[in-house]
Amino acid sequence: TNGQRFETYAIPGEPGSGEICVNGAAARICAVGDKVIIVAFAYTDEPVTRQVVVVDDKNKIAQNL
């Protein structure tokens, strides 16, 4: 964790892989092992229910808030 804040795009990965991959310019300020807080949003006309999860060291869901 380095305290950097940045905004970038999100691309869905392989379900269940636990992989967090930072691409583009943002990749230059992250390193393997950094803790990353992800906030994702979408513009939509459809109602959306929020989902908040806490993951473990292997990025598996440990808690669903």
Secondary structure, DSSP 8 states (H G I E B T S, - for coil): --------------TT-------GGGGGG--TT-----------SS------EEE-TTS-EEEE-
